[in-house]
Amino acid sequence: MEDSVEYKLIRSSRKTIGIEVSPDGVIVRAPYRVPVYEIDEFILSKRAWIRKNIEKLRLREVEKDNIQKLSKEEIEELADRALKVIPERVKYYAPLVGVTYGRITIRNQRSRWGSCSAKGNLNFNCLLMLAPEGVVDAVVVHELCHRLEMNHSERFYENVFRVFPEYRKYDLWLKKFGSRLMKRMTG
């Protein structure tokens, strides 16, 4: 029957019926006391929501497959560009933060946008060159503020916002699109 939805049933001591749509299929969690016909009726009433979420998952999988990997040459070009751009941004923001810094290194990392060592050496990801300019500034200010606070405390963020009030906007951009950029790294 076209209206039916295939699902895996997990019984537990929970009080309500819950639906989870995952790449492995639809999982329904239900209390021991609820009869199967009630579960089926509940699933039927939620079929539009289930189908919508299955479609979202499929689209996400297709998008994942369609991410264009960067060639070695493209990564080198990004690193060269980052070597010109990022030290200038560091030089601009360091006095505003009120800190000095050590060596600046550009890397092609798969999981970090930047880092700051205890000695004040700064590392930045070349993929920042694919992000809006404000994102570069946000990461630079973030790492420079670690020269004042080697943590993510309230004081750390007070310093970040003092120097770069738009930080949240660009940090949210990275949270939303950053993983997509990271997936472009080859290998």
VMD Tcl script that draws the C-alpha trace (Angstrom):
set ca {
  {0.00 0.00 0.00}
  {1.39 3.42 -1.01}
  {0.53 5.13 2.28}
  {2.62 2.74 4.36}
  {6.05 3.65 5.68}
  {8.65 1.00 6.45}
  {10.22 1.43 9.86}
  {12.22 -0.32 12.54}
  {10.40 -0.47 15.88}
  {12.28 -0.10 19.15}
  {10.26 -0.61 22.31}
  {11.28 1.13 25.53}
  {9.95 2.54 28.78}
  {9.44 5.97 27.20}
  {6.04 7.65 27.49}
  {5.52 8.83 23.89}
  {6.08 7.62 20.34}
  {9.13 9.14 18.63}
  {10.25 9.06 15.01}
  {13.83 9.35 13.78}
  {14.73 9.58 10.09}
  {18.34 8.55 9.48}
  {20.41 7.32 6.52}
  {19.66 3.79 7.79}
  {15.90 4.32 7.52}
  {13.01 5.27 9.75}
  {13.27 4.30 13.41}
  {10.21 4.45 15.63}
  {10.61 4.36 19.39}
  {7.44 3.49 21.28}
  {6.35 2.59 24.80}
  {5.85 -1.12 25.56}
  {2.15 -0.54 26.29}
  {1.20 0.99 22.88}
  {-0.32 -1.57 20.45}
  {1.17 -1.88 16.94}
  {-2.00 -0.64 15.23}
  {-1.73 2.66 17.20}
  {1.90 2.99 16.16}
  {0.91 2.38 12.51}
  {-1.81 5.05 12.75}
  {0.67 7.49 14.27}
  {3.22 6.81 11.50}
  {0.50 7.25 8.88}
  {-0.44 10.64 10.35}
  {3.23 11.70 10.14}
  {4.02 10.29 6.70}
  {4.32 13.73 5.01}
  {6.86 14.81 7.64}
  {8.73 11.50 7.29}
  {8.89 11.74 3.48}
  {10.04 15.38 3.66}
  {12.88 14.39 6.01}
  {13.86 11.38 3.89}
  {14.09 13.74 0.89}
  {16.21 16.21 2.89}
  {18.61 13.38 3.77}
  {18.84 12.29 0.13}
  {19.61 15.85 -0.98}
  {22.30 16.12 1.69}
  {23.89 12.90 0.40}
  {23.78 14.17 -3.21}
  {25.33 17.49 -2.13}
  {28.09 15.60 -0.33}
  {28.88 13.69 -3.52}
  {28.83 16.90 -5.60}
  {31.44 18.81 -3.59}
  {34.23 19.66 -5.97}
  {37.64 18.75 -4.54}
  {40.46 21.23 -4.94}
  {43.46 20.17 -6.99}
  {46.97 20.31 -5.53}
  {47.65 23.37 -7.71}
  {44.51 25.14 -6.47}
  {45.49 24.46 -2.85}
  {48.98 25.87 -3.54}
  {47.40 28.99 -5.11}
  {45.17 29.44 -2.06}
  {48.18 29.06 0.24}
  {50.16 31.64 -1.79}
  {47.24 34.07 -1.63}
  {46.82 33.44 2.11}
  {50.53 34.20 2.63}
  {49.92 37.65 1.16}
  {46.55 38.42 2.77}
  {46.63 36.93 6.28}
  {49.91 38.46 7.57}
  {48.53 41.88 6.56}
  {45.34 41.24 8.55}
  {47.39 40.01 11.54}
  {49.59 43.13 11.34}
  {46.46 45.31 11.31}
  {44.63 43.60 14.19}
  {47.52 42.76 16.57}
  {47.87 46.36 17.88}
  {44.07 46.62 18.25}
  {44.08 43.46 20.36}
  {47.22 44.72 22.13}
  {49.45 41.71 21.52}
  {52.60 40.60 19.74}
  {52.90 37.38 17.78}
  {55.51 34.96 16.50}
  {55.67 33.12 13.22}
  {52.68 32.97 10.86}
  {52.19 29.67 9.04}
  {49.63 28.83 6.37}
  {48.47 25.21 6.29}
  {45.97 23.15 4.35}
  {44.20 21.63 7.31}
  {41.08 19.47 7.33}
  {39.66 20.40 10.71}
  {40.88 23.80 11.95}
  {40.66 27.36 10.69}
  {43.45 28.65 12.88}
  {45.48 28.03 15.99}
  {47.78 29.91 18.33}
  {50.67 28.30 20.21}
  {51.80 29.29 23.70}
  {54.81 30.98 22.04}
  {52.49 33.12 19.94}
  {53.00 31.33 16.65}
  {49.88 31.54 14.50}
  {48.62 28.94 12.03}
  {45.87 29.61 9.52}
  {44.05 27.40 7.04}
  {44.52 28.32 3.36}
  {40.83 27.52 2.79}
  {40.03 30.84 4.49}
  {40.72 32.38 1.08}
  {37.46 30.79 -0.13}
  {35.46 32.48 2.65}
  {34.19 36.07 2.85}
  {36.79 38.63 3.95}
  {35.00 39.12 7.28}
  {35.51 35.43 8.09}
  {39.28 35.85 7.63}
  {39.23 38.84 10.00}
  {37.12 36.91 12.53}
  {39.58 33.99 12.59}
  {42.60 36.34 12.79}
  {41.09 38.26 15.72}
  {40.07 34.98 17.41}
  {43.62 33.63 17.26}
  {45.21 36.92 18.33}
  {42.90 37.05 21.35}
  {44.37 33.72 22.42}
  {47.56 35.70 23.11}
  {45.57 37.27 25.98}
  {43.52 34.22 26.99}
  {44.49 30.67 25.96}
  {40.90 29.50 26.41}
  {37.37 30.31 25.29}
  {36.22 32.03 28.48}
  {33.84 34.95 28.77}
  {36.88 37.26 29.02}
  {38.28 35.80 25.81}
  {35.07 36.59 23.92}
  {34.86 40.07 25.48}
  {38.24 40.79 23.86}
  {37.12 39.32 20.53}
  {33.93 41.45 20.44}
  {35.78 44.57 21.60}
  {38.07 44.37 18.58}
  {35.64 42.83 16.08}
  {31.98 43.50 16.99}
  {30.71 41.59 13.90}
  {32.46 38.40 15.06}
  {29.25 36.43 15.73}
  {27.97 36.96 12.17}
  {31.14 35.53 10.61}
  {31.51 32.78 13.19}
  {27.97 31.67 12.28}
  {28.94 31.74 8.60}
  {31.84 29.37 9.37}
  {29.59 27.09 11.42}
  {27.09 26.97 8.55}
  {29.42 26.66 5.54}
  {32.82 25.76 7.00}
  {32.44 21.98 6.86}
  {31.51 22.28 3.18}
  {34.77 24.17 2.53}
  {36.78 21.61 4.52}
  {35.33 18.81 2.38}
  {36.92 20.44 -0.67}
  {40.37 19.48 0.62}
  {41.74 16.57 -1.44}
  {42.99 13.32 -0.04}
}
mol new
graphics top color blue
foreach p $ca { graphics top sphere $p radius 0.5 }
foreach p [lrange $ca 0 end-1] q [lrange $ca 1 end] { graphics top cylinder $p $q radius 0.2 }
display resetview
